[in-house]
Amino acid sequence: MSNQLRIKRTNRTYKGTQRINGFTLLEVLIAMLIMAIGVLGITALQFKGLQYNQDAYYRSQVNLIAYDIADRMRLNQANAATYATSLTNWAVPATAPTGCNQTGTAAVGVASDLACWKLQLYTALPPDSIANINNDGSGLYTVTLTWQDREGNPHAIEYTFQP
């Protein structure tokens, strides 16, 4: 034999250690699954937040529009009953209504007020929303605005006032 040093390889296993193949890949797959579930949860929350934001927008617009027609009727108290008879179950169309002169040169009156109010309804609410003004005969008027959200759920707000 030559004077070369021979190294003998031994497979030693120390107590408490085991060789596990593929364990890291399994950990990565489980981590990706947990992360995917988390991302889907965040996406669902974002979607619901957008829906609630749109609903809140419609509610605030409806309140502003109802107060606007109430103020218009208070300014024209002598013809307040005409507002109620002129607007019954009006549906918001898909195209913009005409007749509103916003330059200030038109005469103030029921027809002009309702034309401008219909234009406000068109710009603020989805098509097929319903606007109604009722007179109960005792001097109280009720403005009812009804719309549907994206899921098709109906919402209605009533505003009762005395001009």
RAZIFEN-V788402 format. One record per pair of residues at least 12 apart in sequence whose ideal C-beta (glycine too) atoms are under 7 Angstrom apart, sorted by the first residue. I is the first residue (numbers start at 1). J is the second residue. D is the distance in Angstrom with one decimal. If there is no record, write none. Layout:
{{I & J & D} {I & J & D}}
This chain:
{{51 & 150 & 6.4} {54 & 150 & 6.9} {55 & 149 & 5.7} {58 & 125 & 6.6} {58 & 147 & 5.9} {59 & 157 & 6.9} {61 & 124 & 3.9} {61 & 125 & 6.8} {62 & 145 & 4.7} {62 & 157 & 4.9} {63 & 157 & 6.9} {65 & 120 & 5.4} {65 & 121 & 6.2} {65 & 124 & 6.1} {65 & 145 & 6.7} {66 & 143 & 4.6} {66 & 145 & 6.3} {66 & 157 & 6.8} {66 & 159 & 4.0} {68 & 117 & 6.7} {68 & 120 & 6.6} {69 & 117 & 5.2} {69 & 133 & 7.0} {69 & 143 & 5.8} {70 & 143 & 6.7} {70 & 159 & 6.7} {70 & 161 & 4.8} {72 & 113 & 4.4} {72 & 117 & 6.9} {73 & 141 & 6.6} {73 & 163 & 4.4} {74 & 163 & 4.6} {76 & 108 & 6.9} {76 & 110 & 6.7} {76 & 113 & 6.9} {77 & 163 & 5.1} {79 & 110 & 5.3} {80 & 141 & 6.8} {80 & 163 & 4.5} {81 & 135 & 5.6} {82 & 110 & 4.7} {83 & 110 & 5.9} {83 & 114 & 6.8} {83 & 133 & 5.4} {84 & 133 & 4.7} {84 & 134 & 5.9} {84 & 135 & 3.9} {84 & 141 & 6.2} {86 & 110 & 6.0} {86 & 114 & 5.8} {87 & 114 & 5.8} {87 & 131 & 6.4} {87 & 132 & 7.0} {87 & 133 & 4.8} {88 & 132 & 6.1} {89 & 130 & 5.9} {89 & 132 & 5.4} {90 & 118 & 6.8} {90 & 131 & 4.7} {91 & 128 & 5.7} {91 & 130 & 5.7} {92 & 121 & 5.3} {92 & 122 & 5.6} {92 & 125 & 5.3} {92 & 127 & 5.4} {92 & 128 & 6.4} {92 & 129 & 4.4} {93 & 122 & 6.9} {93 & 127 & 6.7} {94 & 127 & 4.8} {96 & 119 & 6.6} {96 & 122 & 5.4} {97 & 115 & 6.8} {97 & 118 & 4.5} {97 & 119 & 5.7} {97 & 122 & 5.9} {99 & 115 & 3.5} {100 & 115 & 4.4} {100 & 116 & 4.0} {100 & 119 & 4.5} {102 & 116 & 6.7} {125 & 147 & 5.1} {126 & 147 & 5.8} {126 & 148 & 6.9} {129 & 145 & 6.8} {129 & 146 & 6.3} {129 & 147 & 3.9} {130 & 146 & 4.4} {131 & 145 & 5.5} {132 & 144 & 4.5} {139 & 162 & 5.5} {140 & 160 & 5.8} {140 & 162 & 5.6} {141 & 161 & 6.0} {141 & 163 & 6.4} {142 & 158 & 5.5} {142 & 159 & 7.0} {142 & 160 & 4.7} {143 & 159 & 4.6} {144 & 156 & 6.2} {144 & 158 & 4.9} {145 & 157 & 5.4}}
